[in-house]
């Protein structure tokens, strides 16, 4: 696999994807074979916001491969509290580690980090933008339960505006044939403009719904999400959206017998505890799959080579504000170069995908 950094699931080619999944399946079948595959390697985990599953999954993955882990789970315990820039943190860390995993509440932070890192960078979630390794686990889970993603009808419910796992998975599903998407949310929490633009350009069939009952009977997969309190600007705004969607045993009666329920976790009150015992609940299986997929990814990205990358020198931005998205990293780290990419007929911010 020639992947240098993993910032967006779309960075992964179909060939790379099959290599990751084949290796993950082999690790599940023969874990002892890989017990020292990354012996001598060091992974840095830079977590600027709270995490349980993702952080522990990455750490466990590296340790099960025989490697070691360093980093921080609270930026206040690092030089970030003293005002150190993301660029300087990454430059320092990449002199110590062989691979870096970063989670940051600011959108585009992982891409910004990759510009200055001399080792592979994996995006473990950047604000409400992307979460590619969760998507790898999600697709792997769907494939193991359903065989393939082609022709499936997949519903997404809850926070579709700030839900980075939703954004990543919807983008990933565009690779498959005849996928139909059902978007279940309040009007205030529907998918962002850039993602709807991608769906339109890809010709994916999708529809908007305000209740689970409207479409649960046609779904092959129901992907539930929590309403993320930490993404809202005020308590009142959060309270207006919280508790709107709850998947209950009663609602599950209208679902197909082979439908699976997924959730990136943590779940709060959007799935009743009774659903956990339903054989169609696949979210704890997602957690297990995430561990093996991350083991495969780490092994392929840093296990076979120890070469450092050349750090480039980037010109300072010409304007003080680079992106109209207030949550974009360019509005926090002012030294970042202006970068854009073409999305169809329009230009978008290369950091956060916000359309210009």
Residue pairs with C-beta under 8 A, 6 or more apart in sequence:
1 16
1 19
1 20
1 300
1 301
2 16
3 11
3 12
3 13
3 16
3 120
3 300
3 301
4 120
4 309
5 11
5 114
5 117
5 120
5 121
5 122
6 12
6 120
6 121
6 122
6 123
6 132
6 133
6 297
6 301
7 110
7 111
7 114
7 121
7 123
7 130
7 132
8 123
8 130
8 132
8 168
8 171
9 130
9 132
9 135
9 136
9 168
9 171
9 172
10 171
10 172
11 132
12 20
12 132
12 136
14 175
17 139
19 300
20 136
20 293
20 296
20 297
20 300
21 140
21 143
21 293
21 296
23 296
23 299
23 300
24 140
24 289
24 292
24 293
24 295
24 296
25 292
26 33
27 33
27 34
27 292
27 295
27 296
28 292
31 64
34 64
34 65
34 295
34 299
35 64
35 65
35 66
36 65
36 66
37 65
37 66
37 299
37 303
38 62
38 65
38 66
38 67
38 298
38 299
38 302
38 303
39 66
39 67
40 67
41 62
41 65
41 66
41 67
41 68
41 98
41 99
41 302
41 303
41 306
42 67
42 68
42 69
42 70
42 96
42 97
42 98
42 99
43 58
43 59
43 62
43 67
43 68
43 69
43 70
43 71
43 97
43 98
43 99
43 100
43 101
43 298
43 302
44 69
44 70
44 71
44 93
44 94
44 96
44 97
44 99
44 100
44 101
45 55
45 58
45 59
45 69
45 70
45 71
45 72
45 73
45 100
45 101
45 102
45 124
46 71
46 72
46 89
46 90
46 93
46 100
46 101
46 102
46 103
46 104
46 113
47 55
47 71
47 72
47 73
47 74
47 102
47 103
47 124
48 75
48 80
48 102
48 103
48 104
48 105
48 106
48 109
49 103
49 104
49 105
49 125
49 230
50 73
51 73
51 103
51 124
51 125
52 266
53 265
53 266
53 287
53 290
54 103
54 124
54 125
54 131
54 133
54 134
54 290
55 73
55 103
55 124
57 287
57 290
57 291
57 294
58 69
58 101
58 122
58 124
58 133
58 294
58 298
59 69
60 291
61 291
61 292
61 294
61 295
61 298
62 68
62 69
62 298
63 69
64 291
64 295
65 295
65 298
65 299
65 303
67 98
67 298
70 96
70 97
71 93
71 101
72 78
75 81
78 84
78 89
79 89
80 89
85 333
85 335
86 104
86 109
86 112
86 113
86 116
86 329
86 333
87 112
87 115
87 116
87 333
87 335
90 100
90 102
90 113
90 116
90 117
90 121
91 116
91 117
91 118
91 311
93 100
93 117
94 100
94 116
94 117
94 118
94 119
94 308
95 118
97 119
98 119
98 302
98 306
99 119
99 120
99 121
99 122
99 298
99 301
99 302
100 113
100 117
100 119
100 120
100 121
100 122
101 121
101 122
101 124
102 109
102 110
102 113
102 121
102 122
102 123
102 124
102 126
103 124
103 125
103 126
104 110
104 113
104 125
104 126
104 127
104 329
105 126
105 127
105 230
106 126
106 127
106 327
106 328
106 329
106 332
107 126
107 127
107 128
107 129
107 325
107 327
107 328
107 329
107 351
107 352
108 126
108 127
108 129
108 323
108 328
108 329
108 330
108 349
108 350
108 351
108 352
109 126
109 127
109 329
110 121
110 122
110 123
110 124
110 126
110 130
111 123
111 126
111 329
111 350
111 351
112 329
112 330
112 333
112 336
112 351
113 121
114 121
115 312
115 314
115 336
115 337
116 311
117 309
117 311
118 308
118 309
118 310
118 311
119 302
119 308
119 309
120 301
120 302
122 132
122 133
122 297
122 301
123 130
123 131
123 132
123 133
124 131
124 133
125 131
125 134
125 164
126 164
126 329
126 352
127 162
127 164
127 231
127 327
127 352
128 161
128 162
128 163
128 164
128 167
128 228
128 231
128 327
129 164
129 167
129 352
129 353
130 164
130 167
130 168
131 164
131 165
131 167
131 168
131 264
132 168
133 290
133 293
133 294
133 297
134 165
134 168
134 169
134 264
134 290
135 165
135 168
135 169
135 171
135 172
136 290
136 293
136 294
136 297
137 286
137 287
137 289
137 290
137 293
137 294
138 165
138 169
138 172
138 223
138 262
138 264
138 286
139 149
139 169
139 172
140 289
140 292
140 293
141 260
141 262
141 282
141 285
141 286
141 289
142 149
142 152
142 221
142 260
142 262
143 149
144 285
144 289
145 260
145 282
145 285
146 152
146 220
146 221
146 260
148 176
149 173
149 175
149 176
149 179
150 176
150 177
150 178
150 179
151 177
151 178
151 179
152 176
152 179
152 180
152 220
152 221
153 179
153 180
153 181
153 182
153 218
153 219
153 220
153 221
154 173
154 179
154 180
154 181
154 182
154 219
154 220
154 221
154 222
154 223
155 181
155 182
155 183
155 184
155 209
155 212
155 215
155 216
155 219
155 221
155 222
155 223
156 163
156 166
156 169
156 170
156 181
156 182
156 183
156 184
156 185
156 223
156 225
157 184
157 185
157 212
157 222
157 223
157 224
157 225
157 245
157 247
157 270
158 184
158 185
158 189
158 224
158 225
158 226
158 227
158 245
158 270
159 166
159 185
159 189
159 225
159 226
159 227
159 228
159 231
159 241
160 166
160 183
160 185
160 189
160 190
160 191
160 225
161 185
161 188
161 189
161 190
161 191
161 192
162 189
162 228
162 231
163 225
163 228
163 264
165 225
165 264
166 191
166 223
166 225
167 191
167 192
167 195
169 223
170 181
170 191
170 195
170 198
170 199
171 195
171 198
173 179
173 181
173 204
174 198
174 199
174 202
174 204
179 204
179 205
180 204
180 205
180 206
181 199
181 204
181 205
181 206
181 207
182 206
182 207
182 209
182 215
182 218
182 219
183 190
183 191
183 206
183 207
183 208
183 209
184 209
184 210
184 211
184 212
184 214
184 215
184 245
185 191
185 208
185 210
185 245
186 210
186 241
186 244
187 210
188 240
188 241
189 227
189 241
190 208
191 199
193 355
194 343
194 348
194 353
194 354
194 355
197 343
197 344
197 346
197 355
198 343
199 206
201 343
201 344
207 215
209 215
212 222
212 245
212 247
212 251
213 251
213 254
216 222
216 251
216 254
216 255
216 259
217 254
217 255
217 256
219 255
219 256
219 259
220 256
220 258
220 259
220 260
221 259
221 260
221 261
221 262
222 247
222 255
222 259
222 260
222 261
222 262
223 262
223 263
224 245
224 247
224 261
224 262
224 263
224 267
224 270
224 271
225 263
225 264
225 270
226 263
226 266
226 267
226 268
226 270
227 238
227 241
227 242
227 243
227 244
227 268
227 270
229 238
229 242
232 238
232 241
243 269
245 270
246 269
246 270
246 271
246 272
247 261
247 270
247 271
247 272
247 275
248 272
248 274
248 275
249 272
249 274
249 275
249 278
252 261
252 275
252 278
252 280
255 280
257 280
258 280
259 280
260 280
260 281
260 282
261 271
261 275
261 278
261 280
261 281
261 282
261 283
262 282
262 283
262 286
263 270
263 271
263 283
263 286
264 283
264 286
265 283
265 286
265 287
267 283
271 281
271 283
275 281
276 284
314 336
314 337
315 337
316 335
316 337
317 330
317 334
317 335
317 336
317 337
317 338
318 338
319 338
320 334
321 330
321 331
322 328
322 330
322 331
322 336
322 338
322 349
322 351
323 330
323 331
323 349
323 351
323 352
323 354
324 354
324 356
325 331
325 349
325 352
325 354
327 352
328 349
328 351
328 352
328 354
329 336
329 351
329 352
330 336
330 338
330 349
330 351
330 352
336 351
339 349
339 350
339 351
340 347
340 348
340 349
340 350
340 356
341 347
341 348
341 350
342 348
343 353
343 355
346 355
346 356
347 355
347 356
348 354
348 355
348 356
349 356
